[in-house]
Amino acid sequence: MMINEKIVIEQRLSDLMEKAMRDILPLFQRIEAVEEENQRRVLESFRRHKVSDAHFQGTTGYGYDDFGRETLEAVYADVFGAESALVRPQIMSGTHAITLALFGVLRPDDELLYITGRPYDTLEGVIGLRPGGDGSLADFGITCRVIELEDGKIDIARVNQAITSQTKMVAIQRSRGYACRPSLSINHIKEAIKAIKDDHPHVCLFIDNCYGEFVEDREPTHVGADLVAGSLIKNPGAGLVPSGGYLVGRKKWVDKAAERLSAPGLGKEVGPTGDALKPMFQGLFLAPHTTAEALKGAVFASRILEEVGLLAEPKWNDPRTDLVQSIIFHDRERMIAFCQAIQATSPVNAHVLPVPSPMPGYDDEVIMASGTFVQGSSIELTADGPLRPPYMAFVQGGLTFIHVKLAVMNALKVLMEKQLV
Ligand SMILES: *Cc1c(COP(=O)(O)O)cnc(C)c1O
């Protein structure tokens, strides 16, 4: 590349960045207002429960009388406005946490009604929506019906008609996940829960809260949800938690999930915590801030990438209720170059080149930039997606806004040098 081409690119990058920063600054103020509200709630809860360094000492073996774990769960319940919580390193992922909720509550001949369209990919095996899920809900004679969103909203009238005496659980996925649908606001979730409960007080209202925690100033349990589940390698772990999941909600449902996690009759009473407690407390304390940083990163990425002609979903100034940012590249090479440049600007494995490759459960090749401290962590900056039109990558997370900014600017520079934007 000629020296003057380099200068032209540098100038273009710096103009774009200045404009993007100017545009998004008012949105940052709104994000920080939510952060402050959430941070206050978390801090007050730590104080109320007198969290002390003795609570960081975990247990071994059965983990009886683990008062650090009991305090952590009391703090979680408090922060989420719930009666009870189950927060454990033994919960291996978000999918596992959701599985505990489903198998804890549902019994043979019960029906699960998913009212936000087809659930997140990994749950299809759990529910038995695709063949091969051995030990799925379907295997136990538990049926599932899916009701699609209508214009991005829960079709409340249809849901209320669809519920029968067999419907034990109604499930809502707050985040868009990796589907082409908007995430749902807490206000809309509140409205749906109220309308459903008014007509059908017997159902258990479950929320898959993955990617949604601390994006707004309330959680689904604050607006009537009976049971909520999520992953600690997403928002509420703030990047500090190496593994774990949580459930919060009504005591009777949380207890049932706990019976499923350990064993019937043992429930919440067992579960050694080893070295897990300190990062879990610390992660929860940092989660409002880290989530805000990741949100700022998503706003910046969408603003600046829209400026060079890519399509961002949600748009930079759309209201956000989760962390997922899709970017549509409309071109295979452009998407690959972008993901590779994000990996090259990661703190871990920056020297490794991600390439498109086959993945179980996907028909198309997938590329994944994931230079994270914790394997698969998506509160850390990642970019991935299947290589098929419209060439959409999911860009999310970021432990600090500045890291996301540096990584996106580097990716943009690479795209310009390769004349892909
Ligand atoms: C990530 C996610 C899950 C599953 O979480 P894993 O930790 O990957 O198993 C479920 N639902 C939604 C909406 C998610 O974003």
The ligand as an SDF file (V2000), in Angstrom:
LIG
                    3D

 15 15  0  0  0  0  0  0  0  0999 V2000
  -26.6430  -17.8020   25.5790 C   0  0  0  0  0  0  0  0  0  0  0  0
  -28.0830  -18.0460   25.6230 C   0  0  0  0  0  0  0  0  0  0  0  0
  -28.6190  -19.2560   26.0760 C   0  0  0  0  0  0  0  0  0  0  0  0
  -27.7940  -20.4480   26.4400 C   0  0  0  0  0  0  0  0  0  0  0  0
  -26.6830  -20.1640   27.1550 O   0  0  0  0  0  0  0  0  0  0  0  0
  -25.3780  -21.1000   27.0870 P   0  0  0  0  0  0  0  0  0  0  0  0
  -24.6310  -20.6000   28.2420 O   0  0  0  0  0  0  0  0  0  0  0  0
  -24.7130  -20.8100   25.7610 O   0  0  0  0  0  0  0  0  0  0  0  0
  -25.8070  -22.4960   27.2170 O   0  0  0  0  0  0  0  0  0  0  0  0
  -29.9850  -19.3820   26.1200 C   0  0  0  0  0  0  0  0  0  0  0  0
  -30.7920  -18.3970   25.7270 N   0  0  0  0  0  0  0  0  0  0  0  0
  -30.3100  -17.2190   25.2610 C   0  0  0  0  0  0  0  0  0  0  0  0
  -31.2730  -16.1650   24.8090 C   0  0  0  0  0  0  0  0  0  0  0  0
  -28.9520  -17.0110   25.1860 C   0  0  0  0  0  0  0  0  0  0  0  0
  -28.4820  -15.8520   24.7270 O   0  0  0  0  0  0  0  0  0  0  0  0
  1  2  1  0
  2  3  1  0
  2 14  2  0
  3  4  1  0
  3 10  2  0
  4  5  1  0
  5  6  1  0
  6  7  2  0
  6  8  1  0
  6  9  1  0
 10 11  1  0
 11 12  2  0
 12 13  1  0
 12 14  1  0
 14 15  1  0
M  END
$$$$
